[in-house]
Amino acid sequence: MKKEIFNNFTLTDEEVMNIIDTYQNLIKRHCKVSMKFDEDLYQEIVFNIFKTLTRNR
């Protein structure tokens, strides 16, 4: 049985970007593949965070 998760966020673009900026070091730390920084992975993670937090607008 799949549990439904509801997104009740009402954040502005600026607030979402502030969240991304706050966690940028953590995101970058987890974007290493074979000990090298992967820019594509970083962009995908940031895009998915933005998409998820702005879904219900």
N, C-alpha and C positions, 0 to 999 in steps of 0.2 A: 504494500500500500504506500503510495507516494504522498508525502506530506506537502501541502501547499504552503508556500511562504509568500506573504503579501508585502509588497513594497509600499510603505506609507510615507515615503520621503517627499518633502516639498522644498527642496533645496534649489537655490539659484545657481547659475553657472559659476558665479564668483565663489560661492560657498563650497561647491564641489571642487573647484580648482584649489581652494585653500586646504581642503582635506588632502588632495593629491600632493600639494607642496609640503604639507606637514609630514606625510609618510614617504616622501621621495627617497630618503636614504634607505629605508626598509625595502622599498620596491626595487631600487637599484641593486641592493645587496642580493636579492633573490633573482636577479636577471643575469646571472653568470652561468654560462654553459661551457664546460671544459676549461674552467678558470678564466674565461674571457667574457667581457660584458657583451650581451646580445641586445642591440638597439631595437630589433624587431620585437623581441619578447617584451621589452620595456614599453614600447608603444602599444602593444596588444593589451598588456595589463592595465595601463592608464586608460585606454579606450574602454575596456570592459568595466572599470570602476565608474567612469563617467556615464556610460550607458546605463548601468545598473542604478546609479543614484538619481538619474534624471528620467527614469522610465515612465513615471505616472504624471507627466506634465502634459 
